[in-house]
Amino acid sequence: MISHAVLVTGLLLLLIGIWGMLTQRDILRIIVGFALMGTGSHIVIVAVGYVANGTAPIIDGALTVTEAAERAVDPVPSALAVTAIVIGLAVTAVMLAFAIRLHAAKKTLSIDAFADSKW
């Protein structure tokens, strides 16, 4: 049951982040939407790997080989989520640094002020 609630929460954060990225005109709000989208995707990844009453994937006396397929938690989604968190943090830092440079150049963070910055 908890997996469904966490999955829905992650998908909701993902949708809010996408909405924020597509509808806002301020660069900082777009960056916050991107961060929300990333957090929602991390929650979805962890929710997919959830196993009710699961245990660590260590085969020993407590967990036999035959029980491992049913009771062991898959460590791959957790590892992917941790990796995605680190990458998301780095990308967010680069976006914020870029926003600081844009603000220094134009004294605003509105996308409309950067219309002359086209290719």
NORMO-V140952 format. One record per residue. PHI is phi in degrees with one decimal (* if undefined). PSI is psi in whole degrees, 0 to 359 (none if undefined). Layout:
{{PHI;PSI} {PHI;PSI}}
This chain:
{{*;319} {-66.4;331} {-63.5;322} {-67.8;319} {-64.4;318} {-68.0;320} {-63.3;316} {-65.3;320} {-62.4;316} {-62.4;317} {-66.2;323} {-65.2;316} {-63.6;322} {-61.1;315} {-68.2;321} {-63.4;319} {-63.9;317} {-64.0;317} {-60.8;316} {-64.7;323} {-68.9;325} {-87.7;336} {-106.0;342} {-86.6;152} {-109.7;354} {-96.9;135} {-64.2;320} {-64.8;323} {-67.7;326} {-66.1;320} {-65.2;320} {-64.4;320} {-61.8;320} {-63.2;318} {-66.6;321} {-64.5;320} {-63.3;319} {-65.3;317} {-63.5;319} {-62.3;320} {-68.1;326} {-64.8;317} {-64.8;320} {-64.3;319} {-62.4;316} {-67.4;322} {-65.6;327} {-66.7;325} {-85.8;2} {-72.6;138} {-127.8;123} {-63.8;132} {56.5;33} {-79.0;165} {-133.2;170} {-63.0;145} {-78.7;55} {-114.7;115} {-85.4;114} {-151.2;208} {-66.2;329} {-79.2;333} {-133.2;112} {-85.5;171} {-65.0;323} {-71.5;329} {-83.9;344} {-61.7;323} {-67.8;333} {-96.5;324} {-106.2;342} {-79.7;138} {-82.9;135} {-74.4;121} {-78.8;348} {-65.9;314} {-60.7;323} {-66.1;318} {-65.5;320} {-64.8;321} {-65.0;317} {-63.6;317} {-64.1;319} {-66.6;326} {-64.0;316} {-65.5;315} {-65.7;319} {-62.6;322} {-63.8;317} {-65.5;317} {-66.3;320} {-64.3;320} {-63.1;319} {-65.7;319} {-64.3;319} {-66.9;322} {-64.3;320} {-65.4;322} {-65.0;323} {-63.9;317} {-65.2;321} {-65.4;320} {-66.3;323} {-65.8;327} {-79.3;319} {-115.0;353} {61.0;24} {-153.3;160} {-116.8;13} {-78.3;137} {-65.3;332} {-63.9;334} {-76.5;347} {-104.5;28} {-68.5;334} {-82.7;359} {-93.6;31} {-80.4;165} {-58.6;none}}
